[in-house]
Structures are given as structure tokens and as C-alpha cells.
């Protein structure tokens, strides 16, 4: 980790600093494209994976060509927002490309900080995966072929779902998740301590150590794509490179690592499952590999 002043960390971990500070247009794009995803497509809305009102998910499952057709793999998307904003309501934009390619898609909600700690949020996301794994046959997707994707803080949470042997939670079932897509993530939390981002998180050094996936066992990490937008701060770029290197050094499958040209921290994720884009093609390759692997 580079030694940065508090001012430097504030700047480097403010992704809007690369785009003039106004990221509201991208949030509107999330909401508009998510609303469009619901038009003309059947979806299971607000499925409960826990008792809290915040523990809900939306699910899209493509129709099968025949009753004998194999159940499709599932891509589970975890939204960003520095663990303290956004929701599944504006996280459905990846569903059309995913469903049109023959795969199921889910977006999950979780309790936002400060009502929950990052560790509690990570456990909620893992609970959502457990619930989906248990209900796959009834809902029409293959529970043994679930991939997880996330953007920014969502990439951190997706990575925490891929970690095994985490002292903060029991392991997920073997092979869950089977692949990961990590976009512009924060995998080392210590630089956030003391910044304005931390006001809702109240991180301690012990928290940062326990909840930073780069500090946890990575030997069983699944096949993964790790990427970021070209128009990102140096720290966001460094974090992705460092985490991919840590996965490879742990003898897990070497991640596909790439930078997406002409994309920033906020619009890069809009390419999720969009064919003809670096992120969309990488995501669909992982899902296709899950579909095509032997039982």
C-alpha cells in the first residue's frame, strides 16, 4: 500500500474526482436502464433471503427452449455505493444482456451502513448466495453454476463471497460461487480509515484486517475477471492489479485482468453482460465456461 496523506487518500478514494465531481448522471442511467430491464421481462421481485426488509433480491430466469433443456447458470450482481447507498432497484441493468444470452440474473439488496458494518454486510451477501443455492432447482437455474459480480464496494463484497476460510462466517457450499467478476473494487480497506467515506463505516485497523479480502486466504478463489475503467484514480487501478496478483500468487486460477478504455468508475459497470464490450465479453465467457463444463 502506498503511503498517502489523508488528503491524498481522500482524493484517490473519491472516484468522482476523475470526472469533475458530478456522478449523478450515472446514477440516473443505472435507474433508467434498470427500469427498462423490467419492461417486457418476467422477474421474481423482492424474494426474501433473510428476515430484514433489506434482505431481498430480484431474479430473472430465461425461458427454456424445451422442458428438457438444462437449467442455466446464474449471475448474482452486488451493487456498490461505498456500502452506504444504492440498491437492487437500480442494479438490474445487466439483466437484459444476461438473459438474452441464456443465463439467469439476480441483484441483491443488503443493509446499508451505518445500520450495518462492512462485516455484517458481507455476511448478508453470503447469506443471499446460500439462499439462492438452496432454491435454485425451484427457481429454474443451476445452483451448482452460480457466479458473483460486483462494482466498487460491490466488488469487495463479491470478493468476500469468494473467500473460503474466513473467520467471520462459515464457508459457503463447495463450489459456491463458481466464478467472479470484480469491477473497480476496494480489496484493502485500511486506506479508507479517517476519510469522509469512513464516517458511516467507523473502521478500525482490526476491522480493515478482518474484512480486506487481499489479507485473507485466496488459494481456493474461483476463476475471476478483474477490471477497472481507464478514467479512474491511481489507487483504484492499483487495488485491482494488486488483488489479481495476490490471487495468482495464492495458486488460484490466474484472473483475467484488464483496463476498459474510455470508461470511468461509474459507467464501466453499465457494460456488464453487453456483448462487444471488454467487460461484457469477459463476463459472458465466464458464464459460458460454467454452462459448458462437465457436470
N, C-alpha and C positions, 0 to 999 in steps of 0.2 A: 504494500500500500504506500502510495506517495505521501510524503509529509506535506500537508497543505494547511495553511492557516484557516481559522474559522471562516474568514471572508472568502477564501478560495474554495472551501468546501460548500459554502452557501451558493456560490456561483456555479460550481461544477455539478452539483446535485439539484440545480434548478433547470430542468430540461428546456423550459421556455426561454432561457437566456440566449439560445441559438436562433430563435425565431422572432425576436423583438418583444417577447413577454406576453403576447396575446395568444392563448391556446383555445379560446372559446370557439372559434370556427371549427376546430377539430372535434370538440365535444358535440357540437351540433351535427356534424357529419356522422358521428357514432349513432346519435339518436335517430337521425333521419334514415340512415341505412338499416338500422335495426328495425324501425317501424316498417320499412319496405319489405324486410325479410318475412314479416308476419303476414303480409298480404298474399293470399292465394296459396299459402302453405299451412298444412296441418301441423300443430305443435301441441305438446303437453306443457301447459303453463303452470308455474308455481308448485311443482312437485316438492313435497317436504322431505328433506333428508335428515331433519332434526326437529326438535320441539320449538325452537325460537322462530319468530316471524322472519328473521333474516336468513334462516337456513332453508332456502328454496332454490330450485333450479328450473330452467326451461329446456325442453328437449325436442329436437326434430329428428324423425326417423324416415328415411326414404322408403317409398313403396317398393316391395319386391316384385320382380318380373313374374315369378311363379311362387306358389306356396312352398316349393321345394328349394327355392333359392337360399343360399347361405345367408345368415344374419350378417349385417355389415359391421365393420369396426366403428368405434365411437371416438370422436374428438371432443374433449372437455376443455372449454375455454374459461380461464380465470382472469378477470379484469384487473387493471391497475388502478392508479389514483392514490399512490403512496399509502395504501392500507386504510385510507380515511375518506375516500369519495368514490363516486361512480357506482354502477350497479349492473346486474344482468340485463336490466331493461334496455341499456344502451350497449350491450355486448353481443348482439345477435347478428351483426353484420357479416360474420364469417359463415353463417348457416347456408345461404343460397349456394355458394360455390362448393361447400362441403356436401350438401345433399344432392346437388346436381351431379357430383362425381360419384355418387352411390354410397356415401358414408353418413352416419348419424352425427349429430352435433348437439352439444349441451353447453349452456352457460350457467354459471353458478353465482349465487349471492353469498355473502358472508357478513358477519357482524363487523362494522367499521370501527376503527379507533376514533376516539379514546374509549369507547364502550368495551372494546376487547384489545388485548395485547397482540403483538405480532405472533407470538407463540400460540395463543388461543385461536387466532385466525388460521394459522397453518393447520392446526388440528381440525378445525371445521372443514377446510378444503379436503383434507384426507378423509374425513367422515363422509363427505359428499361422494368421493370415489368409492368408498366401501359400499355406500347405499346403491350407487349405480351398478357396481359389480354384482351385488346381490339380486338386483331387479332386472338385469339385462335380458334374460330369457322372456320375461313377461312383457317387457317394453319393446322388444324386437331388434336388439343389437347384440353383438357378440361380446359377452362380458370378459372373455379372455383376450380381447384385442382392443384395449382402451388406451388411447394416447391423451396426453395432457399438454395444453398450450397456455401461455400467459404472456402478458405485456407489462414491462416495468415492474411495479410491485407484484403484479400477477405472475411475472416470470420467476420472481423469487419464490412465490407460493407454489408454482408448478414444480420448481426445483426441489422444494421441501417435500412435495408429494413423491418425488423420485428417490429421495434418500432412504436408505434402509439402515437399521441400527440406530435410529435417532432416539436419544434418551427421553425426549419429551412426549413420545407416543409409541404405541405398539406398531409393529411393521404392518404394512398393507399386505393383502394376499399375494402369494408368489406371482410374479409377472405383471403386477399392477403398480404403476402404469407400464405399458409395453413400449412406449416411445414418448419423447418430449419435444416441444418447440418453445424455445426460450428467447423472447424478443426484448432487447434493451433492458435487461434485468439489473437488479441490485443484489449481488450474491455475497457481499461483505458489508455488514451493517454498521461497523464501527465509525466510518466517516460521517454518518448521519447524526451522531451524538452531539448535542449542543446547537444544531442548526434549527432554523424555523420549522423544518419538517418534523423535528423531534418533539415539538410542543405537544402534539397529540399522541406521541408514541412513548415518551418517557423512558427511553432506552438506557440501560445501564451497561457497563462493559461486560458483565456476565450475560446479560440478555443477548448482546451482539455476538458473543462467542457461541451461545447455545443455538441461536436462530440464524446463523450465517451458513448457508449450505456449503460454501467453499471451505469451511472449517470442519465439516462433517465427513463421515466415511462415504466415498464415492465409487468404491470398487464394483458395486452392483448397479451403477447408473445405467439406464436403458439407452438404446440408440436415440440420438438427440440432434436437433438443429439449433444452433446458437447464432443469433444475428443482431444487428443494430442498424440504424439509419446513418447515412453519411453525414447528415446535418445534426450531429449530437455532440455533447461535450466530451472532452478527452477522457473524463472519468467514466462516463457510461460506456464508452468504447473499450477502455482498459478493463473494466469489470467483466465484460463479456469475454474478451480474449483470455483473461486470467482464469475464469471459471472453466472455459473449454480446455485450457491447458491442464488444469487440475483434474478434470475428468479423465483426460488422456493419460496423465501421469499415474492415475489410480488403476490403470489397465482395464478400464471400462471401454466400451466401443468408442472410438475416436469421433467426437461430434463433427458434423458438417458446420463449418464456421465461415461466416461471410458478412460483408457490409452491403447494405442495399443503397445503390446510388440514388441521389436526389430525394431521399426520404428523411424526415426528421423523427424525433422521438414519438410524436403523436400520430403521424399519418402512416408510418411504416406498417402498423398492425392492420390497417384497412386492407392490405393486400393478402391477409390470411385466407388461404384456400382459393385465391384468384389465379387461375391458370395464366401463364405468360408473365408472371412476376417472380422474382427470386424467392420471396418468402412463400408465396402460394405454391409454386412448384416444389419447393423443398418439403412443405407440409404434406402435400398430396403424395409425394414419393414415399414418405414415412407411412402414410395410411395405406398406400398400395402394397408396400412391403408387408404390413401386418395382414392385409387381406390375402396375399398370395403365399404366405408362409405355410408350411405343413402343420396340420393340427397337432 
